[in-house]
Amino acid sequence: MADVVERMAAVAAQLDDDGEMQAWTFASNPARLPDLRLGELPEWLRLHVRVGEVGLFRRGRKKGLEPSQVDMRDVGIQNEEQKVIAEVRAFVRDQPASAPTLVLFFSDGGVYRNKDIERELREAVEEPVFWQFVGLGKSDYGMLERFDTLPGRRVDNVGFFAVDDISTVPDAELYDRLLSEFPQWITAAGRAGIL
């Protein structure tokens, strides 16, 4: 995950006017992480990319965490994509920006809340947000994969692609795949009066 975040920080540095990237982590519950500033990348990775810290039996906050760190045990173990999608949508509504928002959403599969995810993404069609989903590995991506071609929306606000091993994809190819549908959506969303 650290490699993925590093590569996405480069995208944020190019697209965001202040060079900051908002980030969330999720499983059973979403959790907003501190904003990532490019100059603080190594320290941010050390503090906030922590996989496998789930415990079934615990009392209180995990010992040794710094105040800005999320207790990953509170995040949980299931896939509840719809919850983090709803939280990101609320953030965009509460923090309006002059430029459209590109959400880079990574999933390792195991998606099963298809109806809830579909509801969130259909409602998001009218918002200034493009959702680029990236599947990591060879798992079931459910609605994340199918929504890219789902009919009945004013504009296509979702992209999807999967890679077996993102570390083997050259930067130019990865960035091309991440950003290929975003400009098309900007044009379509502008024509539809969403932007």
C-alpha positions in Angstrom: 0.0 0.0 0.0 2.8 2.4 0.7 3.9 2.1 -3.0 0.4 2.9 -4.1 0.1 5.9 -1.9 3.5 7.2 -3.1 2.4 7.0 -6.7 -1.0 8.6 -6.0 0.7 11.5 -4.2 2.4 12.3 -7.5 -1.1 12.6 -9.1 -2.3 14.8 -6.3 0.7 17.0 -6.6 -0.1 17.6 -10.3 -3.9 18.0 -10.0 -4.4 19.8 -6.6 -3.7 23.5 -6.3 -2.2 23.1 -2.8 -0.5 19.8 -3.3 -2.5 18.1 -0.5 -4.4 14.8 -0.8 -7.2 13.8 1.4 -7.2 10.2 2.3 -9.5 7.6 3.9 -9.1 4.0 4.9 -12.0 1.6 5.3 -13.1 -1.9 6.1 -16.2 -2.3 8.4 -16.0 1.5 9.0 -14.4 4.4 7.2 -11.8 6.6 8.8 -10.4 9.8 7.5 -6.7 10.1 7.7 -4.8 13.3 8.1 -4.2 15.2 4.8 -1.1 14.1 2.9 1.3 16.8 2.0 3.9 15.8 -0.5 6.8 17.1 1.5 5.7 15.0 4.5 5.3 11.7 2.5 7.8 9.4 4.3 6.5 10.4 7.7 2.9 10.2 6.6 3.5 6.7 5.2 5.1 5.6 8.5 2.2 6.8 10.6 -0.8 6.0 8.4 -0.2 3.0 6.2 -0.6 0.2 8.7 -2.2 -3.0 7.4 -3.1 -5.9 9.6 -3.7 -4.2 13.0 -7.0 -5.9 13.7 -7.7 -7.4 17.2 -10.8 -9.2 18.3 -10.2 -8.6 22.0 -9.2 -5.2 23.1 -9.8 -2.5 25.7 -9.5 1.1 24.7 -7.3 2.7 22.1 -4.2 0.7 21.0 -1.2 1.6 23.0 1.6 3.5 21.3 -0.5 5.3 18.7 0.2 9.0 18.1 -2.8 11.3 18.4 -3.2 11.7 14.6 -3.1 7.9 14.0 -6.3 5.9 13.4 -6.7 2.8 15.5 -7.1 0.3 12.7 -9.0 -2.0 15.1 -11.8 0.5 15.0 -11.8 0.3 11.2 -12.6 -3.4 11.3 -12.2 -6.3 8.9 -15.1 -6.3 6.4 -15.6 -4.5 3.1 -18.1 -1.7 3.5 -17.3 0.5 0.5 -20.7 2.2 0.6 -19.8 3.8 4.0 -16.6 5.4 2.8 -18.3 6.5 -0.5 -21.0 8.2 1.6 -18.3 9.9 3.8 -16.3 11.2 0.8 -19.5 12.5 -0.8 -20.4 14.4 2.5 -16.8 15.8 2.6 -17.1 17.2 -0.9 -20.5 18.7 -0.1 -19.2 20.3 3.1 -15.9 21.5 1.5 -16.9 22.8 -1.9 -14.1 23.5 -4.3 -13.9 25.5 -7.5 -12.4 22.5 -9.4 -14.0 19.0 -9.7 -12.9 16.2 -7.4 -11.2 13.1 -8.6 -11.5 10.2 -6.2 -8.9 7.4 -6.6 -10.5 4.4 -4.9 -8.5 1.2 -4.4 -10.1 -2.1 -3.6 -8.6 -5.6 -3.0 -12.0 -7.1 -3.9 -14.5 -9.1 -1.9 -17.2 -6.5 -2.7 -20.6 -7.6 -1.7 -22.7 -4.6 -0.7 -23.6 -4.1 -4.4 -27.1 -2.5 -3.9 -25.8 0.0 -1.3 -22.8 0.9 -3.4 -24.9 1.3 -6.5 -27.3 3.6 -4.6 -24.4 5.8 -3.4 -22.8 6.1 -6.9 -26.1 6.8 -8.7 -26.9 9.6 -6.2 -23.4 10.9 -6.8 -24.0 11.4 -10.5 -25.2 14.9 -9.8 -22.1 15.9 -7.8 -18.8 17.3 -9.0 -17.0 14.1 -8.4 -15.5 11.4 -10.6 -14.8 8.0 -9.0 -11.9 6.1 -10.5 -11.9 2.6 -9.0 -8.8 0.4 -9.2 -9.0 -3.3 -8.4 -5.8 -4.7 -6.9 -5.4 -8.4 -7.5 -7.8 -10.9 -9.0 -10.8 -10.7 -6.7 -14.5 -10.1 -7.1 -15.0 -6.3 -7.5 -18.8 -6.6 -7.8 -20.6 -3.3 -8.5 -17.4 -1.3 -8.6 -16.5 -3.1 -11.8 -20.0 -3.2 -13.3 -21.0 0.4 -12.5 -18.5 1.7 -15.1 -20.9 0.5 -17.9 -24.2 0.7 -16.1 -26.9 2.5 -18.1 -29.4 5.0 -16.8 -27.2 7.8 -15.7 -27.0 11.4 -17.1 -23.2 11.1 -17.1 -20.7 8.3 -16.6 -19.2 9.3 -13.2 -17.2 6.1 -12.6 -14.2 4.4 -14.1 -12.8 1.0 -13.3 -9.7 -1.1 -14.1 -8.0 -3.9 -12.3 -4.3 -4.8 -12.2 -2.8 -8.0 -10.8 0.3 -6.3 -9.4 0.3 -2.5 -9.4 4.0 -2.5 -8.7 4.7 -3.9 -12.1 2.7 -1.3 -14.0 5.0 1.5 -15.3 4.1 5.0 -14.1 3.2 6.4 -17.5 0.7 3.5 -18.1 -0.7 3.7 -14.6 -1.3 7.5 -14.8 -2.8 7.1 -18.2 -5.2 4.5 -16.9 -6.0 6.5 -13.8 -6.8 9.7 -15.7 -8.1 8.5 -19.1 -11.8 8.9 -18.3 -11.6 12.0 -16.0 -11.4 14.6 -18.9 -14.3 12.9 -20.7 -16.4 13.1 -17.5 -15.4 16.8 -17.1 -16.7 17.6 -20.6 -19.9 15.6 -20.1 -20.6 17.0 -16.6 -20.1 20.5 -17.9 -22.6 19.9 -20.7 -25.1 18.4 -18.1 -24.8 21.4 -15.8 -23.2 19.4 -13.0 -20.0 21.5 -13.2 
